Amino acid sequence: MERTAAVILCGGSSSRMGADKARLDWHGVSAVERLAALSHGLGIEMVLTAGADHGLPAVLDATPGEGPCGGILAAAQRLRADGYDRALILAVDAPTLLASDLAPLLVTPEPGGAYDGLPLPMVIELAAIPSDIRANWPLKRLVEAARLAVLPCDDAARPRLRGANTPQERLGLLGDPKPRG
């Protein structure tokens, strides 16, 4: 039986967002707390953060500042040592994901999958991570090199899956709490 863990990639402070994206409030809950709760709700017991410590088990990027693949490398090393086979990789800037968004990824057979045009979220067999991966690889290159299945993505779901990298995108995902009139 395969053991799956969740990895939340936490890039730290964002100049565009003006704060650490993991700590941004999403309807009363921080982004990292929302993603951890979502993962636990899917039956995933091990949830760790990569790149920063937010009160969950954490690993630091293999090469800080190089990119998200550094966090994936560090997490994969820890997860293999702990007996895990697969990882659900999540971006902390996409806390609006739904269980229904992740369900197709979790049933994808080896070596895992990602949505068309969106490298995150993804599920990857730890054994499928290429041995020549570098921390500065773009995630798209990792998806291609690991030969992950590419799943179709509904255009309506795309903004939710992609997340928010600017305050305007965040407002669009949260909805405007103050009606204008």
Secondary structure as UniProt FT lines:
FT   STRAND          4..9
FT   STRAND          13..14
FT   TURN            15..18
FT   STRAND          19..20
FT   HELIX           21..23
FT   STRAND          25..26
FT   TURN            27..28
FT   STRAND          29..30
FT   HELIX           31..41
FT   TURN            42..43
FT   STRAND          47..50
FT   STRAND          58..59
FT   TURN            64..65
FT   HELIX           68..81
FT   TURN            82..83
FT   STRAND          86..91
FT   TURN            92..93
FT   TURN            95..96
FT   HELIX           99..106
FT   TURN            110..111
FT   STRAND          112..115
FT   TURN            116..117
FT   STRAND          118..125
FT   HELIX           126..128
FT   TURN            131..132
FT   TURN            135..136
FT   HELIX           139..145
FT   TURN            146..147
FT   STRAND          149..151
FT   TURN            155..157
FT   HELIX           158..162
FT   HELIX           167..174
//
